[in-house]
Amino acid sequence: MKKVLIVDDAAFMRMTLKMMLERNGFEVVGEAENGAVGLEQYQELKPDLVTMDITMPVMTGIDALKAIKQIDPQAKVVMVSAMGQEKIVVDAVMSGANDFIVKPFKEDHVVKTLNKILGA
C-alpha cells in the first residue's frame, strides 16, 4: 500500500483527502497543518508521496517543498491548492513538485494523478 502524507492547514481538506485516498487503496500515514510540521513528519514517516497545500501559516507549501527536496531529492510531492495562478504553478514545478492539483478537485483526478506519479 502506498503511504501518503497530507499537508494542509484546513482540517476539512485533510479529512476529505484522507477519506478519498483510503477509499482508493492508499495509506495515509500522517497529516500536518503547516509546512513546518509537514517537513518534520516527512523525515519521521518517510511517505511514498506528499500532498502539499501552498498557502499555510508558519511555513508555506513552496518552502516546505524546497526543504523536503533538499533532504530527499527523490521525494514525490503533489501541490494541492485553490490558487491555480500560473506563477505559483511554475514556482512549485521549478521547486521540484511532481504535479499540481487545483481545488476543488474530483476524486478520480486526484487518484489518477497520484497513481501516475507513483508509477502504479
Buried (B, 14 or more C-beta within 10 A) or exposed (E): EBBBBBBBBBEEBBEBBBEBBEEBEBEBBBBBBBBBBBBEBBEEBEBBBBBBBBBBEEBBBBBBBBBBBEEEEEBBBBBBBBEEEEEBBEBBEEBBBBBBBBBEBEBEEBBEBBBEBBEE
